[in-house]
Amino acid sequence: MLMKLIKIRLQGILLRQTKSTKKSKGTGIGKLILYGLLFVYVAVVFVGMFGMLFDSLVEPLQMMGIEWFYFALMALFIVILCFIGSIFLTHHEIYEAKDNELLLSMPIKNSDVLLSRVFTILILNYLYESVIALPAFYIYVTNIGMSVMEIMMFIGVFLTLPLFVLALSCFFSWILAHILVKIHRFKTMIAVILFVAVFALYMYAVNSLQVYMAWLIENGKSIAEAIENSVFPLYHLSLALTQGNIMSFMIYLLCALLPFVLVIYLLSVNFIKMATTKPKVKKAIYKAKPMKQNTIFKALVIREVKHFTSNAMVMLNGAMGIILCIIASVAILFYQDEIHMIVQIPQIQEFITPVLCLMIIAVSSLNMISASSISLEGDRFWIIKALPITTKDILNSKLAMHAIFCIPGGLLLSIVLIFVTKIGIIESLFVVIVPILFTLLIDFLGLVLNLWKPKFDWVNETVCVKQSLPVVLTMFISMGIAVVIAMVYGLWLVDIMSVSVYMYCVIIVALILDVFLYYMIQTWGVHQFDQIS
């Protein structure tokens, strides 16, 4: 039964990623091949990245006589990657699985239900571990070499290190589950904040990798001594792999397996309580207050905002540009001295305004809220059509939601860039106006495309903002606009007109397109919306 449950859970994870409509009975061979190629591509990228990292470390660490530190770093990278990659899945699979009550009502052992979820996460952790451990092993063997005993111990480490990470993920997921039960209303916001924090940390780590690599090599001995004195499991793991020390290997195994066994025991004892605990909802007490009446348009906008903010994955996929605008603004303020020095270069000053506009356009191009606003209605689409509301109000409310969310993010980035670069008033107006016109253009374009090809037969809402045709087209068109604007001037018009004149032309074209698309929504769009069934 345990193996069957594991198979079902793995199939469920695969199905969530590949099945996009309710009518599809399975996953096509073509889609499986496509996802397989994507997985191979990501694996190759990560293997290559960590391979180059370890290749640059192995020789300096050997020369300093602390080659054991090599495997300590490998284990540390594995723990971080597996923890980040599995903590949200652990929380979903163990604490928020929708089939908990169904499985517990069947003649299935509670231990089998729990272990099926645990081993599913463990299998994915082995995949994460492979992209770090395998290149690290290959680099070390080809440069320094390992004995048969050390290779056997490496296999033991490979099999047991994810167990420790799983225990760590279960512990933090348990804390997260208790927090979310207490503050269920802010669950979506907490998920978004955690994702943004992890994403910002990843971007910072990637951009600072070379700096920290040099720092790591320069201070390798002091860091190694700190690990030896404070993080003794990593130290003994490293001694086992570099010296074949059996006693150190046993100490590492104890430190890796004991937390896993303890966590599994505690989960098994409290699994029924955790699986059936519902969020505490404060009982509403009616208090007589004066009735507050909103206009139809305002009520529709509030409805759109509440619907959009109710799903963290919809927010993250549909409004990634807002997140990037915030992260970019913080990064620009952090590196404002370096940016100000670059702006002072005479050859760059002439092009600084269009470059700033293109930067904001490029970052904002990942906002595609309106491109899925019709599709997100799903099975409830008939409800809004049955209400005594004009179609124009419905469509305008969807346009307003995109503008309300996306324009402030672009304005924030514009103000930060203006503050750091200290450009003039006229240039500042360009940096503010051009991104707003672009945001409205993508807003109108996304709704037009969604009216043309709505997608209502989705399995979950995330499909609307990741796999639907209107979203894909909007994304490629919006990203291509910045490239086209730069290429047209750089290839054909650089010798014909000045940058300022070209920017005036771009603004006029964007304004004409905005007016045309909005008019199209108010005429063809209204007719198309009424025809959708």
Sequence and secondary structure as in RCSB ss.txt:
>XXXX:A:sequence
MLMKLIKIRLQGILLRQTKSTKKSKGTGIGKLILYGLLFVYVAVVFVGMFGMLFDSLVEPLQMMGIEWFYFALMA
LFIVILCFIGSIFLTHHEIYEAKDNELLLSMPIKNSDVLLSRVFTILILNYLYESVIALPAFYIYVTNIGMSVME
IMMFIGVFLTLPLFVLALSCFFSWILAHILVKIHRFKTMIAVILFVAVFALYMYAVNSLQVYMAWLIENGKSIAE
AIENSVFPLYHLSLALTQGNIMSFMIYLLCALLPFVLVIYLLSVNFIKMATTKPKVKKAIYKAKPMKQNTIFKAL
VIREVKHFTSNAMVMLNGAMGIILCIIASVAILFYQDEIHMIVQIPQIQEFITPVLCLMIIAVSSLNMISASSIS
LEGDRFWIIKALPITTKDILNSKLAMHAIFCIPGGLLLSIVLIFVTKIGIIESLFVVIVPILFTLLIDFLGLVLN
LWKPKFDWVNETVCVKQSLPVVLTMFISMGIAVVIAMVYGLWLVDIMSVSVYMYCVIIVALILDVFLYYMIQTWG
VHQFDQIS
>XXXX:A:secstr
 HHHHHHHHHHHHHHHHH  BSS  S  HHHHHHHHHHHHHHHHHHHHHHHHHHHHHHHHHHHTT THHHHHHHH
HHHHHHHHHHHHHHHIIIIIS TTHHHHHTSS  HHHHHHHHHHHHHHHHHHHHHHHHHHHHHHHHHHT   HHH
HHHHHHHHHHHHHHHHHHHHHHHHHHHHHHHHTGGGHHHHHHHHHHHHHHHHHHHHHTHHHHHHHHHHTHHHHHH
HHHHH HHHHHHHHHHHH  HHHHHHHHHHHHHHHHHHHHHHHHHHHHHHH                   HHHHH
HHHHHHHHTT HHHHHHHBHHHHHHHHHHHHHHHTHHHHHHHHTSHHHHTTHHHHHHHHHHHHHTTB SGGGTTG
GGGGGHHHHHHSS  HHHHHHHHHHHHHHHHHHHHHHHHHHHHHHHT  HHHHHHHHHHHHHHHHHHHHHHHHHH
HHS    BSSGGGTTTT HHHHHHHHHHHHHHHHHHHHIIIIITTTS HHHHHHHHHHHHHHHHHHHHHHIIIII
HHHHHH  
